[in-house]
Amino acid sequence: LESRLAFEKAVALYTAKFAVGRVPRPPHWSGYRIIPMTMEFWEDRPFRLHERVEFRRSERGTPWSKTRLYP
């Protein structure tokens, strides 16, 4: 990218172009749908006392449980 302004202009252009409906993709593109069962968020803290929080669920569609982990 040449600048932040160039990035914002490109976003505005494509936002206007595909404002309604789905954005078409080339027919040769494929993809995967990822459905997480566990996620961990980590925040750096002083003296290696990092903040770690884990969200876990037993199966798809069930509520998440939150657990604080040791650094």
Distance bins in CASP14 RR format, pairs under 12 A and 6 or more apart:
PFRMAT RR
TARGET T0000
AUTHOR 0000-0000-0000
RMODE 2
METHOD distances of the structure
MODEL  1
1 7 1 0 1 0 0 0 0 0 0 0 0
1 8 0 0 0 0 0 1 0 0 0 0 0
1 9 0 0 0 0 0 1 0 0 0 0 0
1 10 0 0 0 0 1 0 0 0 0 0 0
1 11 0 0 0 0 0 1 0 0 0 0 0
2 8 0 0 0 0 0 1 0 0 0 0 0
2 9 0 0 0 0 0 1 0 0 0 0 0
2 10 0 0 0 0 0 1 0 0 0 0 0
3 9 0 0 0 0 1 0 0 0 0 0 0
3 10 0 0 0 0 0 1 0 0 0 0 0
4 10 0 0 0 0 0 1 0 0 0 0 0
4 11 0 0 0 0 0 1 0 0 0 0 0
5 11 0 0 0 0 0 1 0 0 0 0 0
5 12 0 0 0 0 0 1 0 0 0 0 0
6 12 0 0 0 0 0 1 0 0 0 0 0
6 13 0 0 0 0 0 1 0 0 0 0 0
7 13 0 0 0 0 0 1 0 0 0 0 0
7 14 0 0 0 0 0 1 0 0 0 0 0
8 14 0 0 0 0 0 1 0 0 0 0 0
8 15 0 0 0 0 0 1 0 0 0 0 0
9 15 0 0 0 0 0 1 0 0 0 0 0
9 16 0 0 0 0 0 1 0 0 0 0 0
10 16 0 0 0 0 0 1 0 0 0 0 0
10 17 0 0 0 0 0 1 0 0 0 0 0
11 17 0 0 0 0 0 1 0 0 0 0 0
11 18 0 0 0 0 0 1 0 0 0 0 0
12 18 0 0 0 0 0 1 0 0 0 0 0
12 19 0 0 0 0 0 1 0 0 0 0 0
13 19 0 0 0 0 0 1 0 0 0 0 0
14 23 1 0 0 1 0 0 0 0 0 0 0
14 24 0 0 0 0 0 1 0 0 0 0 0
15 23 0 0 0 0 0 1 0 0 0 0 0
17 23 0 0 0 0 1 0 0 0 0 0 0
17 24 0 0 0 0 0 1 0 0 0 0 0
18 24 0 0 0 0 1 0 0 0 0 0 0
18 25 0 0 0 0 0 1 0 0 0 0 0
23 29 0 0 0 0 0 1 0 0 0 0 0
25 31 0 0 0 0 1 0 0 0 0 0 0
33 60 0 0 0 0 0 1 0 0 0 0 0
34 60 0 0 0 0 0 1 0 0 0 0 0
35 57 0 0 0 0 1 0 0 0 0 0 0
35 59 0 0 0 0 0 1 0 0 0 0 0
35 60 1 0 1 0 0 0 0 0 0 0 0
35 61 0 0 0 0 1 0 0 0 0 0 0
35 62 0 0 0 0 0 1 0 0 0 0 0
36 54 0 0 0 0 0 1 0 0 0 0 0
36 55 0 0 0 0 1 0 0 0 0 0 0
36 56 0 0 0 0 1 0 0 0 0 0 0
36 57 0 0 0 0 1 0 0 0 0 0 0
36 60 0 0 0 0 1 0 0 0 0 0 0
36 61 0 0 0 0 0 1 0 0 0 0 0
36 64 0 0 0 0 1 0 0 0 0 0 0
37 54 0 0 0 0 0 1 0 0 0 0 0
37 55 0 0 0 0 1 0 0 0 0 0 0
37 56 1 0 0 1 0 0 0 0 0 0 0
37 57 1 0 1 0 0 0 0 0 0 0 0
37 58 1 0 0 1 0 0 0 0 0 0 0
37 59 1 0 0 1 0 0 0 0 0 0 0
37 60 1 0 0 1 0 0 0 0 0 0 0
37 61 0 0 0 0 0 1 0 0 0 0 0
37 62 0 0 0 0 1 0 0 0 0 0 0
37 64 0 0 0 0 1 0 0 0 0 0 0
37 65 0 0 0 0 0 1 0 0 0 0 0
38 53 0 0 0 0 0 1 0 0 0 0 0
38 54 1 0 0 1 0 0 0 0 0 0 0
38 55 1 0 0 1 0 0 0 0 0 0 0
38 56 1 0 1 0 0 0 0 0 0 0 0
38 57 1 0 0 1 0 0 0 0 0 0 0
38 58 0 0 0 0 0 1 0 0 0 0 0
38 59 0 0 0 0 0 1 0 0 0 0 0
38 64 0 0 0 0 1 0 0 0 0 0 0
38 65 0 0 0 0 0 1 0 0 0 0 0
38 66 0 0 0 0 0 1 0 0 0 0 0
38 67 0 0 0 0 1 0 0 0 0 0 0
38 69 0 0 0 0 0 1 0 0 0 0 0
39 52 0 0 0 0 0 1 0 0 0 0 0
39 53 0 0 0 0 1 0 0 0 0 0 0
39 54 1 0 0 1 0 0 0 0 0 0 0
39 55 1 0 1 0 0 0 0 0 0 0 0
39 56 1 0 0 1 0 0 0 0 0 0 0
39 57 0 0 0 0 1 0 0 0 0 0 0
39 64 0 0 0 0 1 0 0 0 0 0 0
39 65 0 0 0 0 0 1 0 0 0 0 0
39 66 0 0 0 0 0 1 0 0 0 0 0
39 67 0 0 0 0 0 1 0 0 0 0 0
39 69 0 0 0 0 0 1 0 0 0 0 0
40 50 0 0 0 0 0 1 0 0 0 0 0
40 51 0 0 0 0 0 1 0 0 0 0 0
40 52 1 0 0 1 0 0 0 0 0 0 0
40 53 1 0 0 1 0 0 0 0 0 0 0
40 54 1 0 1 0 0 0 0 0 0 0 0
40 55 1 0 0 1 0 0 0 0 0 0 0
40 56 0 0 0 0 1 0 0 0 0 0 0
40 66 0 0 0 0 0 1 0 0 0 0 0
40 67 0 0 0 0 1 0 0 0 0 0 0
40 68 0 0 0 0 0 1 0 0 0 0 0
40 69 1 0 0 1 0 0 0 0 0 0 0
41 50 0 0 0 0 0 1 0 0 0 0 0
41 51 1 0 0 1 0 0 0 0 0 0 0
41 52 1 0 0 1 0 0 0 0 0 0 0
41 53 1 0 1 0 0 0 0 0 0 0 0
41 54 1 0 0 1 0 0 0 0 0 0 0
41 55 1 0 0 1 0 0 0 0 0 0 0
41 64 0 0 0 0 0 1 0 0 0 0 0
41 66 0 0 0 0 1 0 0 0 0 0 0
41 67 0 0 0 0 0 1 0 0 0 0 0
41 68 0 0 0 0 0 1 0 0 0 0 0
41 69 0 0 0 0 1 0 0 0 0 0 0
42 48 0 0 0 0 0 1 0 0 0 0 0
42 50 1 0 0 1 0 0 0 0 0 0 0
42 51 1 0 0 1 0 0 0 0 0 0 0
42 52 1 0 1 0 0 0 0 0 0 0 0
42 53 0 0 0 0 1 0 0 0 0 0 0
42 54 0 0 0 0 1 0 0 0 0 0 0
42 68 0 0 0 0 0 1 0 0 0 0 0
42 69 0 0 0 0 1 0 0 0 0 0 0
42 71 0 0 0 0 1 0 0 0 0 0 0
43 49 0 0 0 0 0 1 0 0 0 0 0
43 50 1 0 0 1 0 0 0 0 0 0 0
43 51 1 0 1 0 0 0 0 0 0 0 0
43 52 1 0 0 1 0 0 0 0 0 0 0
43 53 0 0 0 0 1 0 0 0 0 0 0
43 68 0 0 0 0 0 1 0 0 0 0 0
43 69 0 0 0 0 0 1 0 0 0 0 0
43 71 0 0 0 0 0 1 0 0 0 0 0
44 50 1 0 1 0 0 0 0 0 0 0 0
44 51 0 0 0 0 1 0 0 0 0 0 0
44 52 0 0 0 0 0 1 0 0 0 0 0
44 71 0 0 0 0 0 1 0 0 0 0 0
45 51 1 0 1 0 0 0 0 0 0 0 0
45 52 0 0 0 0 1 0 0 0 0 0 0
45 71 1 0 0 1 0 0 0 0 0 0 0
46 71 0 0 0 0 0 1 0 0 0 0 0
47 71 0 0 0 0 1 0 0 0 0 0 0
48 70 0 0 0 0 0 1 0 0 0 0 0
48 71 1 0 1 0 0 0 0 0 0 0 0
49 68 0 0 0 0 0 1 0 0 0 0 0
49 70 0 0 0 0 1 0 0 0 0 0 0
49 71 1 0 1 0 0 0 0 0 0 0 0
50 68 0 0 0 0 0 1 0 0 0 0 0
50 69 0 0 0 0 1 0 0 0 0 0 0
50 70 0 0 0 0 1 0 0 0 0 0 0
50 71 1 0 1 0 0 0 0 0 0 0 0
51 68 0 0 0 0 1 0 0 0 0 0 0
51 69 0 0 0 0 1 0 0 0 0 0 0
51 70 0 0 0 0 0 1 0 0 0 0 0
51 71 0 0 0 0 1 0 0 0 0 0 0
52 66 0 0 0 0 0 1 0 0 0 0 0
52 67 0 0 0 0 1 0 0 0 0 0 0
52 68 1 0 0 1 0 0 0 0 0 0 0
52 69 1 1 0 0 0 0 0 0 0 0 0
52 70 1 0 0 1 0 0 0 0 0 0 0
52 71 1 0 0 1 0 0 0 0 0 0 0
53 64 0 0 0 0 0 1 0 0 0 0 0
53 65 0 0 0 0 0 1 0 0 0 0 0
53 66 1 0 0 1 0 0 0 0 0 0 0
53 67 1 0 0 1 0 0 0 0 0 0 0
53 68 1 0 1 0 0 0 0 0 0 0 0
53 69 1 0 0 1 0 0 0 0 0 0 0
53 70 0 0 0 0 0 1 0 0 0 0 0
53 71 0 0 0 0 0 1 0 0 0 0 0
54 64 0 0 0 0 1 0 0 0 0 0 0
54 65 0 0 0 0 1 0 0 0 0 0 0
54 66 1 0 0 1 0 0 0 0 0 0 0
54 67 1 0 1 0 0 0 0 0 0 0 0
54 68 1 0 0 1 0 0 0 0 0 0 0
54 69 1 0 1 0 0 0 0 0 0 0 0
54 70 0 0 0 0 0 1 0 0 0 0 0
55 62 0 0 0 0 0 1 0 0 0 0 0
55 63 0 0 0 0 1 0 0 0 0 0 0
55 64 1 0 1 0 0 0 0 0 0 0 0
55 65 1 0 0 1 0 0 0 0 0 0 0
55 66 1 0 1 0 0 0 0 0 0 0 0
55 67 1 0 0 1 0 0 0 0 0 0 0
55 68 0 0 0 0 0 1 0 0 0 0 0
55 69 0 0 0 0 0 1 0 0 0 0 0
56 62 0 0 0 0 1 0 0 0 0 0 0
56 63 0 0 0 0 0 1 0 0 0 0 0
56 64 1 0 0 1 0 0 0 0 0 0 0
56 65 1 0 1 0 0 0 0 0 0 0 0
56 66 0 0 0 0 1 0 0 0 0 0 0
56 67 1 0 0 1 0 0 0 0 0 0 0
56 69 0 0 0 0 0 1 0 0 0 0 0
57 63 1 0 0 1 0 0 0 0 0 0 0
57 64 1 0 1 0 0 0 0 0 0 0 0
57 65 1 0 0 1 0 0 0 0 0 0 0
57 66 0 0 0 0 0 1 0 0 0 0 0
57 67 0 0 0 0 0 1 0 0 0 0 0
58 64 0 0 0 0 1 0 0 0 0 0 0
58 65 0 0 0 0 1 0 0 0 0 0 0
END
